Amino acid sequence: MEGGGGEFKPPKYVMLPLDVLVRLIICVIFDVAEYAVPIFLSPFVGDMLDIIGLGVGFLMFGWVGGLAALEFLPMADYLPIFVFTWALWYYLQREKARREREKLEKRWR
């Protein structure tokens, strides 16, 4: 290596299972729909999309899907709330899996 003298570290990739990837794509579609179609930013039509998104959020993410209720706050339509919901859910799922793995490792020691 030039200049650094350190060890080469390959980039890390996140491999998502298909069901997790599909959930992310659905969340991106909900967030992008508000930007792509200006009528979805209007009070009544946009709220209908937010209600549908809230229901889908609860179906896909359980209680974490309630974070999608932030879409009803004024000016929150400009934030990617559905993607934030997915990111929180994904983080909690990984932490739960890590805790279960550590619990199993302790049992086998």
Buried (B, 14 or more C-beta within 10 A) or exposed (E): EEEEEEEEEEEEEEEEEEEBEEBBEBBBEBBEBBEEEEEBEEEEEBBEBBBEBBEBBBEBBEEBBEBBBBBBEEEEBEBBBBBBBBBBBBEBEEEEEEEEEEEEEEEEE
